[in-house]
Amino acid sequence: MSTAIAVPALASSTPVPRLLRCYALEARHEFLRLLRTPMFALPTLLFPAMFYVLFASLTNGSASGPINPAVYMLAGYTVFGVMAPGMFGFGVAVATDRDSGWLRWRRASPMPPAAYLAAKLVMAMLFAALVYATMAAAAVIVGGVRMAWSAWGALALVASLGVVPFCAIGLFVGSLCRAQAAPAIVNLIYLPMAFLSGLWLPLMLLPALLREAAPVWPSYHLAQLAYAATAQPHAGSLLGHVAVLAGMTALFLLLAWRRLARA
């Protein structure tokens, strides 16, 4: 004898304001949940600025040819910072939710199916904006950075939207890994990717083989957009970098969707 449990589905005729409220509440709770998690919030918000202060304090904002080291590092460490909310906020959280059965419960609830991922995306973008704010404060106070408002705005746009490809990568990692392994695997991807993209050290200081392989990493392409936003030397076409990031986002979303659909 089996008992069927009827779960109310969200009707397609649900009023739009009510639907939007569902998405807004889900995003708010997800953001507050991670903001109140010190193991996530403190490293995400403070480590990029700490690294920047450590190295930018040695430059005092002095320019070296076409490169202003303080501004160049601001762009690079901002990209380093915005990678974390996407990769850890999705990778670790999704793996934990899978192991705990939370994702299966969500499928059985009347909540809009896309609200789960939409909330995490909004959370990642808000954290990326906070990372940018802390980096901007450190750049002005310690690095002595002075830029046009248009440059600050362009870098803010790159930071806020640039988190999206790393959300897709994090989602794919979370769809593959168990909760216990996810933090280590994300770190094994996150830290080497940042180094090999030239975010910690300029690419010209790396061996030729690593310089030639740098375009493999999405962080490299986002860094070039950040350098362009701050009027620093950059390589390649801006549209080309955007296309690569969009393609990587679509690829990892597809891979993650196929994994989660079978879960």
C-alpha atoms as a printed R data frame, in Angstrom:
    type eleno elety resid chain resno      x      y       z
1   ATOM     1    CA   MET     A     1  0.000  0.000   0.000
2   ATOM     2    CA   SER     A     2  1.416  3.362  -0.969
3   ATOM     3    CA   THR     A     3  0.363  6.819   0.090
4   ATOM     4    CA   ALA     A     4  0.532  9.652  -2.385
5   ATOM     5    CA   ILE     A     5  1.259 13.078  -1.002
6   ATOM     6    CA   ALA     A     6 -0.184 15.910  -2.994
7   ATOM     7    CA   VAL     A     7  1.989 18.990  -3.011
8   ATOM     8    CA   PRO     A     8  0.396 22.250  -4.155
9   ATOM     9    CA   ALA     A     9  2.032 23.540  -7.298
10  ATOM    10    CA   LEU     A    10  2.637 27.176  -7.950
11  ATOM    11    CA   ALA     A    11 -0.081 28.090 -10.394
12  ATOM    12    CA   SER     A    12  0.898 29.670 -13.635
13  ATOM    13    CA   SER     A    13 -1.693 32.351 -12.904
14  ATOM    14    CA   THR     A    14  0.115 33.522  -9.743
15  ATOM    15    CA   PRO     A    15  0.094 37.334  -9.662
16  ATOM    16    CA   VAL     A    16  3.416 38.821 -10.709
17  ATOM    17    CA   PRO     A    17  3.840 40.934  -7.525
18  ATOM    18    CA   ARG     A    18  3.405 37.811  -5.386
19  ATOM    19    CA   LEU     A    19  5.874 35.885  -7.531
20  ATOM    20    CA   LEU     A    20  8.425 38.680  -7.330
21  ATOM    21    CA   ARG     A    21  7.985 38.803  -3.566
22  ATOM    22    CA   CYS     A    22  8.864 35.104  -3.392
23  ATOM    23    CA   TYR     A    23 12.072 35.729  -5.324
24  ATOM    24    CA   ALA     A    24 12.935 38.804  -3.256
25  ATOM    25    CA   LEU     A    25 12.414 37.013   0.075
26  ATOM    26    CA   GLU     A    26 14.452 34.028  -1.044
27  ATOM    27    CA   ALA     A    27 17.322 36.292  -2.173
28  ATOM    28    CA   ARG     A    28 17.198 38.319   1.046
29  ATOM    29    CA   HIS     A    29 17.315 35.244   3.253
30  ATOM    30    CA   GLU     A    30 20.154 33.701   1.235
31  ATOM    31    CA   PHE     A    31 22.205 36.888   1.457
32  ATOM    32    CA   LEU     A    32 21.625 37.294   5.200
33  ATOM    33    CA   ARG     A    33 22.364 33.618   5.820
34  ATOM    34    CA   LEU     A    34 25.816 33.860   4.271
35  ATOM    35    CA   LEU     A    35 26.475 37.345   5.658
36  ATOM    36    CA   ARG     A    36 25.959 35.831   9.129
37  ATOM    37    CA   THR     A    37 28.322 32.942   8.354
38  ATOM    38    CA   PRO     A    38 31.786 34.160   9.436
39  ATOM    39    CA   MET     A    39 33.641 31.355   7.622
40  ATOM    40    CA   PHE     A    40 32.215 32.651   4.339
41  ATOM    41    CA   ALA     A    41 31.686 36.381   4.869
42  ATOM    42    CA   LEU     A    42 34.969 37.364   6.535
43  ATOM    43    CA   PRO     A    43 37.395 35.771   4.033
44  ATOM    44    CA   THR     A    44 35.247 36.852   1.084
45  ATOM    45    CA   LEU     A    45 35.056 40.496   2.130
46  ATOM    46    CA   LEU     A    46 38.415 41.027   3.829
47  ATOM    47    CA   PHE     A    47 41.080 38.861   2.179
48  ATOM    48    CA   PRO     A    48 41.220 40.688  -1.205
49  ATOM    49    CA   ALA     A    49 41.516 44.074   0.510
50  ATOM    50    CA   MET     A    50 44.160 42.723   2.903
51  ATOM    51    CA   PHE     A    51 46.272 41.412   0.026
52  ATOM    52    CA   TYR     A    52 45.844 44.695  -1.805
53  ATOM    53    CA   VAL     A    53 46.897 46.748   1.233
54  ATOM    54    CA   LEU     A    54 49.913 44.500   1.741
55  ATOM    55    CA   PHE     A    55 51.246 45.065  -1.783
56  ATOM    56    CA   ALA     A    56 49.821 48.462  -2.733
57  ATOM    57    CA   SER     A    57 51.339 50.099   0.344
58  ATOM    58    CA   LEU     A    58 54.725 49.533  -1.312
59  ATOM    59    CA   THR     A    59 53.804 51.528  -4.435
60  ATOM    60    CA   ASN     A    60 52.349 54.719  -2.920
61  ATOM    61    CA   GLY     A    61 50.302 55.193  -6.114
62  ATOM    62    CA   SER     A    62 53.409 55.877  -8.229
63  ATOM    63    CA   ALA     A    63 53.055 55.208 -11.940
64  ATOM    64    CA   SER     A    64 55.534 53.082 -13.852
65  ATOM    65    CA   GLY     A    65 55.250 53.883 -17.555
66  ATOM    66    CA   PRO     A    66 51.717 53.206 -18.830
67  ATOM    67    CA   ILE     A    67 50.937 51.117 -15.730
68  ATOM    68    CA   ASN     A    68 49.867 52.616 -12.439
69  ATOM    69    CA   PRO     A    69 50.698 49.771 -10.032
70  ATOM    70    CA   ALA     A    70 48.095 50.741  -7.437
71  ATOM    71    CA   VAL     A    71 45.324 50.910 -10.039
72  ATOM    72    CA   TYR     A    72 46.532 47.783 -11.813
73  ATOM    73    CA   MET     A    73 46.483 45.823  -8.563
74  ATOM    74    CA   LEU     A    74 43.075 47.282  -7.697
75  ATOM    75    CA   ALA     A    75 41.660 45.769 -10.895
76  ATOM    76    CA   GLY     A    76 43.411 42.423 -10.400
77  ATOM    77    CA   TYR     A    77 42.527 41.952  -6.748
78  ATOM    78    CA   THR     A    78 38.949 43.055  -7.381
79  ATOM    79    CA   VAL     A    79 38.631 40.197  -9.874
80  ATOM    80    CA   PHE     A    80 40.264 37.870  -7.345
81  ATOM    81    CA   GLY     A    81 37.699 38.978  -4.780
82  ATOM    82    CA   VAL     A    82 34.571 38.632  -6.905
83  ATOM    83    CA   MET     A    83 35.476 35.073  -7.897
84  ATOM    84    CA   ALA     A    84 34.898 33.862  -4.330
85  ATOM    85    CA   PRO     A    85 31.155 34.580  -3.847
86  ATOM    86    CA   GLY     A    86 30.318 32.670  -7.005
87  ATOM    87    CA   MET     A    87 32.596 29.688  -6.485
88  ATOM    88    CA   PHE     A    88 32.117 29.220  -2.748
89  ATOM    89    CA   GLY     A    89 28.565 30.556  -2.509
90  ATOM    90    CA   PHE     A    90 27.436 28.091  -5.165
91  ATOM    91    CA   GLY     A    91 29.993 25.287  -4.969
92  ATOM    92    CA   VAL     A    92 29.987 24.638  -1.236
93  ATOM    93    CA   ALA     A    93 26.358 25.611  -0.612
94  ATOM    94    CA   VAL     A    94 24.910 23.486  -3.420
95  ATOM    95    CA   ALA     A    95 26.985 20.464  -2.397
96  ATOM    96    CA   THR     A    96 25.789 20.868   1.196
97  ATOM    97    CA   ASP     A    97 22.156 21.243   0.125
98  ATOM    98    CA   ARG     A    98 22.414 18.120  -2.031
99  ATOM    99    CA   ASP     A    99 23.862 16.023   0.777
100 ATOM   100    CA   SER     A   100 21.304 17.237   3.312
101 ATOM   101    CA   GLY     A   101 18.351 16.510   1.008
102 ATOM   102    CA   TRP     A   102 17.373 20.167   0.866
103 ATOM   103    CA   LEU     A   103 17.283 20.199  -2.938
104 ATOM   104    CA   ARG     A   104 14.829 17.276  -3.014
105 ATOM   105    CA   TRP     A   105 12.634 19.033  -0.484
106 ATOM   106    CA   ARG     A   106 12.694 22.175  -2.629
107 ATOM   107    CA   ARG     A   107 11.458 20.208  -5.627
108 ATOM   108    CA   ALA     A   108  8.467 19.052  -3.607
109 ATOM   109    CA   SER     A   109  7.609 22.535  -2.335
110 ATOM   110    CA   PRO     A   110  5.370 25.073  -4.105
111 ATOM   111    CA   MET     A   111  8.234 27.575  -4.277
112 ATOM   112    CA   PRO     A   112  9.123 28.743  -7.818
113 ATOM   113    CA   PRO     A   113 11.755 26.284  -9.135
114 ATOM   114    CA   ALA     A   114 14.103 29.031 -10.273
115 ATOM   115    CA   ALA     A   115 14.001 30.921  -6.957
116 ATOM   116    CA   TYR     A   116 16.767 28.778  -5.442
117 ATOM   117    CA   LEU     A   117 19.348 29.595  -8.102
118 ATOM   118    CA   ALA     A   118 18.126 33.163  -8.579
119 ATOM   119    CA   ALA     A   119 18.568 33.844  -4.858
120 ATOM   120    CA   LYS     A   120 22.127 32.515  -4.911
121 ATOM   121    CA   LEU     A   121 22.909 34.595  -7.988
122 ATOM   122    CA   VAL     A   122 21.615 37.769  -6.329
123 ATOM   123    CA   MET     A   123 23.576 36.869  -3.188
124 ATOM   124    CA   ALA     A   124 26.774 36.469  -5.202
125 ATOM   125    CA   MET     A   125 26.263 39.782  -7.011
126 ATOM   126    CA   LEU     A   126 25.608 41.608  -3.728
127 ATOM   127    CA   PHE     A   127 28.741 40.133  -2.187
128 ATOM   128    CA   ALA     A   128 30.676 41.086  -5.324
129 ATOM   129    CA   ALA     A   129 29.458 44.661  -4.887
130 ATOM   130    CA   LEU     A   130 30.585 44.621  -1.242
131 ATOM   131    CA   VAL     A   131 33.983 43.244  -2.274
132 ATOM   132    CA   TYR     A   132 34.296 46.085  -4.758
133 ATOM   133    CA   ALA     A   133 33.352 48.623  -2.074
134 ATOM   134    CA   THR     A   134 36.026 47.363   0.312
135 ATOM   135    CA   MET     A   135 38.587 47.303  -2.481
136 ATOM   136    CA   ALA     A   136 37.703 50.848  -3.529
137 ATOM   137    CA   ALA     A   137 38.066 52.095   0.045
138 ATOM   138    CA   ALA     A   138 41.451 50.382   0.400
139 ATOM   139    CA   ALA     A   139 42.598 51.750  -2.951
140 ATOM   140    CA   VAL     A   140 41.729 55.339  -2.060
141 ATOM   141    CA   ILE     A   141 43.008 55.263   1.529
142 ATOM   142    CA   VAL     A   142 46.121 53.086   1.200
143 ATOM   143    CA   GLY     A   143 46.937 53.037  -2.509
144 ATOM   144    CA   GLY     A   144 46.274 56.717  -3.089
145 ATOM   145    CA   VAL     A   145 44.220 55.832  -6.175
146 ATOM   146    CA   ARG     A   146 42.431 58.663  -7.926
147 ATOM   147    CA   MET     A   147 40.304 57.833 -10.969
148 ATOM   148    CA   ALA     A   148 37.475 59.407 -12.931
149 ATOM   149    CA   TRP     A   149 33.966 58.529 -11.773
150 ATOM   150    CA   SER     A   150 33.422 56.735 -15.073
151 ATOM   151    CA   ALA     A   151 36.333 54.404 -14.301
152 ATOM   152    CA   TRP     A   152 34.998 53.630 -10.835
153 ATOM   153    CA   GLY     A   153 31.574 52.939 -12.338
154 ATOM   154    CA   ALA     A   154 32.988 50.738 -15.092
155 ATOM   155    CA   LEU     A   155 34.966 48.667 -12.576
156 ATOM   156    CA   ALA     A   156 31.858 48.333 -10.390
157 ATOM   157    CA   LEU     A   157 29.945 46.997 -13.402
158 ATOM   158    CA   VAL     A   158 32.700 44.520 -14.227
159 ATOM   159    CA   ALA     A   159 32.766 43.332 -10.605
160 ATOM   160    CA   SER     A   160 28.989 42.960 -10.236
161 ATOM   161    CA   LEU     A   161 28.413 41.111 -13.515
162 ATOM   162    CA   GLY     A   162 31.762 39.343 -13.595
163 ATOM   163    CA   VAL     A   163 30.740 37.060 -10.748
164 ATOM   164    CA   VAL     A   164 28.245 35.233 -13.000
165 ATOM   165    CA   PRO     A   165 30.702 32.874 -14.788
166 ATOM   166    CA   PHE     A   166 32.131 31.810 -11.435
167 ATOM   167    CA   CYS     A   167 28.620 31.123 -10.156
168 ATOM   168    CA   ALA     A   168 28.245 28.693 -13.065
169 ATOM   169    CA   ILE     A   169 31.580 27.043 -12.245
170 ATOM   170    CA   GLY     A   170 30.635 26.827  -8.575
171 ATOM   171    CA   LEU     A   171 27.259 25.317  -9.467
172 ATOM   172    CA   PHE     A   172 28.981 22.635 -11.527
173 ATOM   173    CA   VAL     A   173 31.417 21.831  -8.708
174 ATOM   174    CA   GLY     A   174 28.516 21.671  -6.250
175 ATOM   175    CA   SER     A   175 26.673 19.268  -8.547
176 ATOM   176    CA   LEU     A   176 29.691 16.937  -8.588
177 ATOM   177    CA   CYS     A   177 31.092 16.971  -5.056
178 ATOM   178    CA   ARG     A   178 30.029 15.884  -1.627
179 ATOM   179    CA   ALA     A   179 29.743 18.564   1.037
180 ATOM   180    CA   GLN     A   180 32.932 17.482   2.829
181 ATOM   181    CA   ALA     A   181 35.035 17.673  -0.331
182 ATOM   182    CA   ALA     A   182 33.568 20.821  -1.891
183 ATOM   183    CA   PRO     A   183 35.612 23.471   0.033
184 ATOM   184    CA   ALA     A   184 38.908 21.749  -0.792
185 ATOM   185    CA   ILE     A   185 38.030 21.252  -4.454
186 ATOM   186    CA   VAL     A   186 36.853 24.852  -4.853
187 ATOM   187    CA   ASN     A   187 40.127 26.074  -3.311
188 ATOM   188    CA   LEU     A   188 42.117 23.803  -5.641
189 ATOM   189    CA   ILE     A   189 40.424 25.549  -8.579
190 ATOM   190    CA   TYR     A   190 40.118 29.072  -7.179
191 ATOM   191    CA   LEU     A   191 43.663 29.760  -5.988
192 ATOM   192    CA   PRO     A   192 45.641 28.315  -8.941
193 ATOM   193    CA   MET     A   193 43.230 29.998 -11.368
194 ATOM   194    CA   ALA     A   194 43.867 33.374  -9.741
195 ATOM   195    CA   PHE     A   195 47.638 32.919  -9.818
196 ATOM   196    CA   LEU     A   196 47.773 31.609 -13.390
197 ATOM   197    CA   SER     A   197 45.573 34.470 -14.622
198 ATOM   198    CA   GLY     A   198 48.052 37.070 -13.400
199 ATOM   199    CA   LEU     A   199 45.863 38.398 -10.594
200 ATOM   200    CA   TRP     A   200 48.576 38.129  -7.933
201 ATOM   201    CA   LEU     A   201 51.623 38.766 -10.102
202 ATOM   202    CA   PRO     A   202 51.667 40.412 -13.548
203 ATOM   203    CA   LEU     A   203 51.723 37.834 -16.313
204 ATOM   204    CA   MET     A   204 55.010 39.169 -17.633
205 ATOM   205    CA   LEU     A   205 56.685 37.803 -14.488
206 ATOM   206    CA   LEU     A   206 55.445 34.266 -15.130
207 ATOM   207    CA   PRO     A   207 57.175 31.691 -17.381
208 ATOM   208    CA   ALA     A   208 56.327 31.869 -21.071
209 ATOM   209    CA   LEU     A   209 54.344 28.623 -20.998
210 ATOM   210    CA   LEU     A   210 52.066 29.937 -18.233
211 ATOM   211    CA   ARG     A   211 51.619 33.264 -20.021
212 ATOM   212    CA   GLU     A   212 50.493 31.524 -23.200
213 ATOM   213    CA   ALA     A   213 48.057 29.298 -21.269
214 ATOM   214    CA   ALA     A   214 46.486 32.192 -19.330
215 ATOM   215    CA   PRO     A   215 43.535 32.701 -21.756
216 ATOM   216    CA   VAL     A   216 42.270 29.246 -20.751
217 ATOM   217    CA   TRP     A   217 41.052 30.700 -17.447
218 ATOM   218    CA   PRO     A   218 37.858 32.782 -17.179
219 ATOM   219    CA   SER     A   219 39.523 34.972 -14.551
220 ATOM   220    CA   TYR     A   220 42.053 36.076 -17.180
221 ATOM   221    CA   HIS     A   221 39.306 37.399 -19.425
222 ATOM   222    CA   LEU     A   222 37.527 39.159 -16.562
223 ATOM   223    CA   ALA     A   223 40.839 40.700 -15.515
224 ATOM   224    CA   GLN     A   224 41.355 42.137 -19.003
225 ATOM   225    CA   LEU     A   225 37.926 43.773 -18.767
226 ATOM   226    CA   ALA     A   226 38.846 45.184 -15.354
227 ATOM   227    CA   TYR     A   227 42.150 46.567 -16.681
228 ATOM   228    CA   ALA     A   228 40.319 48.182 -19.581
229 ATOM   229    CA   ALA     A   229 37.736 49.688 -17.207
230 ATOM   230    CA   THR     A   230 40.522 51.370 -15.228
231 ATOM   231    CA   ALA     A   231 42.477 52.522 -18.314
232 ATOM   232    CA   GLN     A   232 45.353 50.101 -17.679
233 ATOM   233    CA   PRO     A   233 47.128 48.108 -20.414
234 ATOM   234    CA   HIS     A   234 45.112 45.064 -21.432
235 ATOM   235    CA   ALA     A   235 45.252 42.360 -24.087
236 ATOM   236    CA   GLY     A   236 42.726 41.218 -26.660
237 ATOM   237    CA   SER     A   237 39.304 42.431 -27.746
238 ATOM   238    CA   LEU     A   238 36.784 43.460 -25.099
239 ATOM   239    CA   LEU     A   239 33.965 41.823 -27.042
240 ATOM   240    CA   GLY     A   240 36.086 38.698 -27.348
241 ATOM   241    CA   HIS     A   241 36.565 38.541 -23.575
242 ATOM   242    CA   VAL     A   242 32.826 39.016 -23.010
243 ATOM   243    CA   ALA     A   243 32.053 36.262 -25.538
244 ATOM   244    CA   VAL     A   244 34.454 33.824 -23.854
245 ATOM   245    CA   LEU     A   245 32.955 34.515 -20.423
246 ATOM   246    CA   ALA     A   246 29.420 34.111 -21.777
247 ATOM   247    CA   GLY     A   247 30.372 30.844 -23.464
248 ATOM   248    CA   MET     A   248 31.988 29.454 -20.309
249 ATOM   249    CA   THR     A   249 28.929 30.439 -18.286
250 ATOM   250    CA   ALA     A   250 26.609 28.628 -20.690
251 ATOM   251    CA   LEU     A   251 28.858 25.551 -20.777
252 ATOM   252    CA   PHE     A   252 29.094 25.110 -17.010
253 ATOM   253    CA   LEU     A   253 25.393 25.841 -16.535
254 ATOM   254    CA   LEU     A   254 24.582 23.104 -19.028
255 ATOM   255    CA   LEU     A   255 26.934 20.634 -17.355
256 ATOM   256    CA   ALA     A   256 25.527 21.462 -13.910
257 ATOM   257    CA   TRP     A   257 21.918 21.197 -15.133
258 ATOM   258    CA   ARG     A   258 22.572 17.739 -16.572
259 ATOM   259    CA   ARG     A   259 24.121 16.599 -13.290
260 ATOM   260    CA   LEU     A   260 21.373 18.048 -11.093
261 ATOM   261    CA   ALA     A   261 18.629 16.696 -13.333
262 ATOM   262    CA   ARG     A   262 19.879 13.166 -12.637
263 ATOM   263    CA   ALA     A   263 20.352 13.770  -8.918
